Amino acid sequence: MAYRLGVDVGGTFTDLFLVNDSDGGAQFRVKTPSTPADPSEGVLSGVGRICDEAGIEVSELRNILHGTTVATNAVLESKGARVGLITTTGFKQILHLARSQTPGPLAGWIIMIKPDPPASLADTREAVARMDARGGTVIPVDEAQVEEIVRDLVDSGVESLTVGLVNSYVNPAHEEQIGAIVERLYPGFPVTLSAHVLPEFREYERTLTACMNSYVRPRVASYVSHLQSELKGIGAKAEVNLLRSDAGLMTIAEATRNPIYGILSGPSGGVAGALYVARKAGFENILTFDMGGTSTDVALCQNGEPTIGRETSIGHFRIKVPSVNVHTVGAGGGSIAHVPELTKALRVGPQSAGADPGPAAYGKSGTDPTVTDANVVLGHLPPRLLGGEMELDTAAARTAVQQVADAMGLGSVEEAAEGILAIVNENMAGALRLVSVQRGHDPREF
């Protein structure tokens, strides 16, 4: 038997899909609550359940394909590694100068709160080495000086290193020489060479992308190695492949080395899946809509292919990695409705109740009113989910939504629930408008 298993870890639920390629394509699905503290727990629980449902052993899985938001969350939650940066003499401020652009109107530079770059100035060192624009050596690498700054950075407590030298995209020899010095001094220490991650000109973008790779690298490496180990512990023989941001696949080794390529792993899987089904049904041009517990992802696909962008925005930064052109809004089943005291105007999201505690209706001691609670109040959801396994607490949902009704002076809890859904629906329609009409595409053709 040839079984393929797809696993998608979202902010609220972990979804698993099992296909038997040699038995007429028999399919099995399982949904389990995500475990934010350790996402692998939700994955392992789901793997055991779906194998039991299919009546197979875990060892019979041939492929395990995994979409994950570990790298994305590390950036959004500012919980990445402490990064040390080695750059060319005179370029110490490269991440701080950036592109000298400020958001907003003319006074944007006054009110802008500049985000901290992934490598601080205190953890940046200048190496004595220089390439010219044609890749010729102007100043050779001073190995003794590089050894000194590497030891200084590692001894200070940095968790990963980035080497970003001027003109290394033409000739990476100096970066590779410094990388070899790091490996000789500290075998196995995570080091990212900018010329290997993004061999393109524009020093800022290349250095930022490499630093972001170093920023998420220890966390992703820890997660994937732990997951692979735990899967082998329950009998799995298949290697895990992670979904890339461009909807391709990469091995565990590549994901550990260059996790930045999977920064939009989860959303790209939704687009790839929707496009596969659409092509089977004879539709080449589609708008995809993927609503989860935390966010909603939308994308436009033409001629049977996803639109692949050369750069993507994560938090406050634009990094250059190939990725499916997905637009994300903070509108999901767990999005929290709130009424600011100042305006008394109902808002929904982007804050989410997530998986823990989740919406009030889940009965996990959550009290904030969410989109799911509004759907429960209006009868859009049945009293039980997941095939009867998960019972919804209707009374708790009504109590939560009543907070919105009271804050706005509405006559009924149903009216408040209708308002919550009207706003979140408009947020999601706005996302579809942005990827279609505002980019010159007529949605009637999709």
PyMOL commands that set and color helices and strands:
alter all, ss='L'
color gray80, all
select helices_A, chain A and resi 39-54+58-60+70-76+94-97+108-111+121-123+143-156+173-185+194-197+203-233+252-257+259-262+265-280+360-362+371-377+394-408+413-435+437-439+443-445
alter helices_A, ss='H'
color red, helices_A
select strands_A, chain A and resi 3-9+13-20+26-33+61-67+83-88+124-127+130-131+137-139+160-164+191-193+240-243+249-251+286-291+296-302+305-306+308-309+312-314+317-319+323-324+326-329+335-338+347-352+384-385+390-391
alter strands_A, ss='S'
color yellow, strands_A
deselect
rebuild
show_as cartoon
